Amino acid sequence: MMVEIRALLSSDANAVVARIADQLANDAEYHPLVNGFVDRDALYETILRAHNATWVAYEDEQLVGHLYGAVLSDTTHPRAAWTGPDGVSFDTEHELSVLVERASAAWLAADASRHYVWVLAEESRLDSWRTLGYAALSVRGVMRLADREPRPVPEGFTLRDATLEDMDRILDLDEIIDVAQGDTVGLGAKDRDETRKEITSLLDDPEVRHFVIESAHDVVAQAITFLLPSRRGSFEHTLYLSEVAVDPTVQGRGVASAMIDAILERAQGDGFRYAEAQWRVTNPQADSFWRGYGLVPTYVRLERTLR
Ligand SMILES: CC(C)(COP(=O)(O)OP(=O)(O)OC[C@H]1O[C@@H](n2cnc3c(N)ncnc32)[C@H](O)[C@@H]1OP(=O)(O)O)[C@@H](O)C(=O)NCCC(=O)NCCS
């Protein structure tokens, strides 16, 4: 059967909403840490606004798939097209491949060099994209705070809020993350002055908490946390954990586990119900740390080079 691709028309929006809502409901059933909630009216409006970045697939006059990809650029990424968990639906790999082919031509014309897509962490879904040349970049992991098993902070280590006086150690710890993530050259690499400015503004930001762990009057670990803004597939009341690093001299002694424990204990008291983090698939320390801690991958970010 011939699959036809065209730009989304307003008359397609209802059918696209129904496909997304069904898919998210299925995802949530498959994966209890995925939030399947969809506000259909809001989604309908979003889809209409995004009509010039959305393609739909028709077969036998039936809508059989859609693909949305916004072309964005920021300081850490080259110009790229981004697709979230609600940005794509398809019934067969053939439909996906013709949708991607059509959208890729438009993304290239808009000067994007890559396409990133968040895909449910489920092998057959991931395979559909791998077949098209996509490869995993990072993972989104989630845990329910009620499922936590508290452990005490190890002897001699204390958790406290970071201050400007910790700046030099924070910069050291940030470099440890850059090295672990392979961000020491190219676009990902930041210089210390730039990072210093970012940290100063984060320390000032009432929405963000910057924690450090102190041992023998030295800062040996850090983590940054904030309320995760609403996003498709994630739950409300989710604490986002970021910039987690432990000085190599004390790694492997339970410091990160205990730090995250203490942070999540407080977060639970503050009404948070979930925790989320993101890590690169190329960072084995982070991968085994977060999985071992209890975060379960919900979505995988895949990437394909467009040119
Ligand atoms: C990931 C990191 C924060 C873990 O800190 P840590 O204090 O060493 O972790 P813990 O001692 O609490 O270890 C808990 C688990 O993490 C995993 N882990 C820790 N170090 C590891 C290593 N070198 N290699 C593989 N797994 C490791 C293990 O599963 C370990 O469980 P186990 O002790 O039962 O074997 C630390 O290795 C680090 O700072 N890495 C560099 C920065 C980084 O990658 N940050 C994460 C960015 S998303």
Ligand as a Chemical Component Dictionary entry (heavy atoms), coordinates in Angstrom:
data_LIG
# 
_chem_comp.id                   LIG 
_chem_comp.type                 NON-POLYMER 
_chem_comp.pdbx_formal_charge   0 
_chem_comp.three_letter_code    LIG 
# 
loop_
_chem_comp_atom.comp_id 
_chem_comp_atom.atom_id 
_chem_comp_atom.alt_atom_id 
_chem_comp_atom.type_symbol 
_chem_comp_atom.charge 
_chem_comp_atom.model_Cartn_x 
_chem_comp_atom.model_Cartn_y 
_chem_comp_atom.model_Cartn_z 
_chem_comp_atom.pdbx_ordinal 
LIG C1  C1  C 0 28.991 8.558  38.882 1  
LIG C2  C2  C 0 29.592 9.032  40.206 2  
LIG C3  C3  C 0 28.898 10.322 40.618 3  
LIG C4  C4  C 0 29.359 7.953  41.258 4  
LIG O1  O1  O 0 29.878 8.429  42.488 5  
LIG P1  P1  P 0 30.436 7.428  43.622 6  
LIG O2  O2  O 0 30.471 8.162  44.917 7  
LIG O3  O3  O 0 31.689 6.826  43.146 8  
LIG O4  O4  O 0 29.289 6.337  43.630 9  
LIG P2  P2  P 0 28.993 5.297  44.787 10 
LIG O5  O5  O 0 30.262 4.979  45.536 11 
LIG O6  O6  O 0 27.837 5.788  45.576 12 
LIG O7  O7  O 0 28.663 4.046  43.887 13 
LIG C5  C5  C 0 27.408 3.576  43.681 14 
LIG C6  C6  C 0 27.405 2.723  42.422 15 
LIG O8  O8  O 0 27.841 3.460  41.283 16 
LIG C7  C7  C 0 28.506 2.580  40.372 17 
LIG N1  N1  N 0 29.878 3.029  40.198 18 
LIG C8  C8  C 0 30.577 3.862  40.987 19 
LIG N2  N2  N 0 31.808 4.036  40.473 20 
LIG C9  C9  C 0 31.879 3.317  39.338 21 
LIG C10 C10 C 0 32.884 3.089  38.365 22 
LIG N3  N3  N 0 34.087 3.659  38.446 23 
LIG N4  N4  N 0 32.596 2.291  37.323 24 
LIG C11 C11 C 0 31.389 1.693  37.212 25 
LIG N5  N5  N 0 30.420 1.866  38.133 26 
LIG C12 C12 C 0 30.654 2.658  39.157 27 
LIG C13 C13 C 0 28.451 1.220  40.979 28 
LIG O9  O9  O 0 27.275 0.595  40.493 29 
LIG C14 C14 C 0 28.303 1.516  42.444 30 
LIG O10 O10 O 0 27.657 0.485  43.116 31 
LIG P3  P3  P 0 28.526 -0.549 44.013 32 
LIG O11 O11 O 0 29.296 0.289  44.977 33 
LIG O12 O12 O 0 27.489 -1.403 44.636 34 
LIG O13 O13 O 0 29.416 -1.247 43.027 35 
LIG C15 C15 C 0 31.117 9.242  40.091 36 
LIG O14 O14 O 0 31.695 8.098  39.542 37 
LIG C16 C16 C 0 31.526 10.443 39.261 38 
LIG O15 O15 O 0 31.633 11.559 39.771 39 
LIG N6  N6  N 0 31.761 10.243 37.945 40 
LIG C17 C17 C 0 32.210 11.312 37.061 41 
LIG C18 C18 C 0 31.130 12.374 36.843 42 
LIG C19 C19 C 0 29.871 11.780 36.238 43 
LIG O16 O16 O 0 29.923 10.958 35.358 44 
LIG N7  N7  N 0 28.708 12.251 36.741 45 
LIG C20 C20 C 0 27.418 11.801 36.275 46 
LIG C21 C21 C 0 26.938 12.672 35.170 47 
LIG S1  S1  S 0 25.308 12.166 34.667 48 
# 
loop_
_chem_comp_bond.comp_id 
_chem_comp_bond.atom_id_1 
_chem_comp_bond.atom_id_2 
_chem_comp_bond.value_order 
_chem_comp_bond.pdbx_ordinal 
LIG C1  C2  SING 1  
LIG C2  C3  SING 2  
LIG C2  C4  SING 3  
LIG C2  C15 SING 4  
LIG C4  O1  SING 5  
LIG O1  P1  SING 6  
LIG P1  O2  DOUB 7  
LIG P1  O3  SING 8  
LIG P1  O4  SING 9  
LIG O4  P2  SING 10 
LIG P2  O5  DOUB 11 
LIG P2  O6  SING 12 
LIG P2  O7  SING 13 
LIG O7  C5  SING 14 
LIG C5  C6  SING 15 
LIG C6  O8  SING 16 
LIG C6  C14 SING 17 
LIG O8  C7  SING 18 
LIG C7  N1  SING 19 
LIG C7  C13 SING 20 
LIG N1  C8  SING 21 
LIG N1  C12 SING 22 
LIG C8  N2  DOUB 23 
LIG N2  C9  SING 24 
LIG C9  C10 SING 25 
LIG C9  C12 DOUB 26 
LIG C10 N3  SING 27 
LIG C10 N4  DOUB 28 
LIG N4  C11 SING 29 
LIG C11 N5  DOUB 30 
LIG N5  C12 SING 31 
LIG C13 O9  SING 32 
LIG C13 C14 SING 33 
LIG C14 O10 SING 34 
LIG O10 P3  SING 35 
LIG P3  O11 DOUB 36 
LIG P3  O12 SING 37 
LIG P3  O13 SING 38 
LIG C15 O14 SING 39 
LIG C15 C16 SING 40 
LIG C16 O15 DOUB 41 
LIG C16 N6  SING 42 
LIG N6  C17 SING 43 
LIG C17 C18 SING 44 
LIG C18 C19 SING 45 
LIG C19 O16 DOUB 46 
LIG C19 N7  SING 47 
LIG N7  C20 SING 48 
LIG C20 C21 SING 49 
LIG C21 S1  SING 50 
# 
